[in-house]
Amino acid sequence: MNLIEQIKVIFFTFLFGIVFSFFYNILYSFLYNKKLIFKIIVNLFFFITFSSIYYYFIYNLNGGILHIYLLLIFIISFYLYNKLFIKIRIG
């Protein structure tokens, strides 16, 4: 994987972490007072959908090669969204 591909993947992972965090906050506020089985099914569907979307784009960007630093960037972007954009958080 060359440098341009790595930069694209890192940038995409950072943006995807922010988008994922946004939709996760919406989902969390939606499921706050629902039944347990409904929460489990919706969460499972949510994570499978977002994982599939992420892997599809990673596959198109660099052939589906995942590195540990992509997980770290995803976690950092998820954390930054939740800390920096707390005012627009739903819930």
N, C-alpha and C positions, 0 to 999 in steps of 0.2 A: 504494500500500500504506500503510495507516494504522499508527499507532504500536502498537496492540494486535497486529496481524498481525506486525509486525516483532519484537516481544518474543516472541511464540509461536514464530516461525521460529528466532530466535536461541537460545532455550531448547531447542527440539527439536534443533537442530543440535549444541549442546553435549552433550546427552544421547546423541544418536546417535553422536557421536565417541567417547564413553566405551564405549558398547555395542560399537561397531565394534572398538575397541582390545582389548576383552576377548575377543571371538570371534577376532580376528586372532592373539592370543597363544595361544589354544587351538589354532587351526589350525597355527600355526608349530611348536608342540611336537609335534603329531600328525605333521607332515610332515618332521620332523627327519632321519630316516634312510630316507626313501623314494626311489624312482626319480625321475629328473629329469622324465620325461614325465608321471608321475602328479602331481608337484608343480605343473607348468604347468597341467594340466587342472583340478585342484582350485582353484588360485589364481584362474584365470580364472573359473570358476563362482562362487567366493566373491565376487569383486569385482563381477561382473555382477549377482548376487543382491542384494548390499547397495546397489549403485548404484540398482537398480530400486526397492527398498524406500524408499530415501531420496527419490528423485524422486517417487514416488507420494505420500508424505506431504507433501512440499513443494508438490506440485500441489494437494493438498486444503487446505493451509493458506493459500497465497497465489497460487494459479494457476500455479505452476511457475516463478516468477521467482527466478533465482539471482543473487546478488551476490557480489562478491569478498570481502566481509567474512564471508560464510558459510563460505567456504573457510578463511579465517584462524581463525575460531572452531572449525571442525572440527579443524584442525591443532593448535591450542592444547589442545583437550580430549583429543586423542590423546596429545599430549606429557605433559599433566598426569596422565593415567591411568598412563602408563608410568613416570613419575617418582614419583608419590605412592603408588601401589599396587603397588610393585615386590615387596613381601613376599607378596602373594597371586597374583602372576604365576605362571602355569603354565609350567614348563620350566626 
